[in-house]
Amino acid sequence: MIAVDIATVTLVTMTFAIALFGASVMAGDQGQRQLNSGLIAFLLIAAFDNVAVLIGLWDAYDALLWIGSLEPVVIFLYGPAIYTYVLTVTGTAPSRRHVALLYGGPMAVALLLFAAAAQLPRDVRLAMISSMPVSDPARADLAGMIMIAMQYSFVAITFGYLVACWRALDDNLRRVGALFSSIEDRTLRWLRVVMILIFLAWVQAALQPLLAGTLEDGDWAERIDAGITLTWVTMLAFFGIRQRPVLQEPDRRATAVPAVDTVTEKYARSALGADRMQKLGERITLLMQRDALHRDSALSLRRLAEQVGASPNYVSQTLNDHLGVSFFDFVNGFRVDEAEELMRTTDRSITEIALDVGFNSRSTFNAAIRKHRGMSPSELRKGGKAHRAD
């Protein structure tokens, strides 16, 4: 009778089901299939990975050795899959050649190690996969070297891709701040949380043999690993299905917003001189004040340019070079000014004021107040009331 930890099996089974469901939903929608190709691949890899874990938990590798043998190869594709998704959803989708290189490098390393393991006798490979001892000392040493090489190569490659993902998300934050006045649903913060959880899960898995031996019951380590994995797979499936391209405007989905690099690329060939820039800056400021454009929570650089009657390139250049602010901070400055006035002169709730002046959430409003005024909204309101009392 096989002793199986039901809690771990349940968590792993749920992870497999959610990963497969998320991939199926996204693959079934043509628009999402193109956007989420990397995420679909990532979830399918996760599904296969968890099938292999289930086989190991039920001690069935002897009958399904091929799955256990392929699992160390397949998981090398985690890194390029998530990186491809990050690039695509942030509007910098890689070319087919780039995708081939992203996947081909890790796969070449994985296949090389797989070929080395395939030379070992079947009983040795089964012992490697099942974490069982190998009786032959020479083969045990060789199997140990291959396993260590697999683990270190996987960690190094995957960590490199996670770092690349993080840098791409930082670049995305800079770009959306130059194009949109409200960026709450464009920063992909949820994806940063997922990547941290992925890293923790893999660290937990790598340390599991050592940590499990420190207590009499080693099942706790497997449960923690399974729980963390279930969390990040669920987040990827849930948010991935809902996420839209960050450079699309909500009411113009057929027209993508140009990347900021094409809008603010040092303005090397711009014909906008200092005098014209000053006049354009004055016109932008006047329209913002007169028409209260900042109250539109969906205001974008493109829409502001249409109102001003200038190209997005000229408006962006004027904001950056003449006024010295990003589009995001420029618009939020007007929102904070009006919000401060309302907090000083009315008793309306802070949340109501935040929404009325153009913010989409209380958290973003709080951050903007702290950035522009150096205090919280409550402190700003108290200061206004004290001033009125005097």
Summary of the structure (lengths in Angstrom):
residues: 390
radius of gyration: 26.8
end to end distance: 81.6
largest distance: 88.7
contacts: 1218
relative contact order: 0.09
helix: 75%
strand: 2%
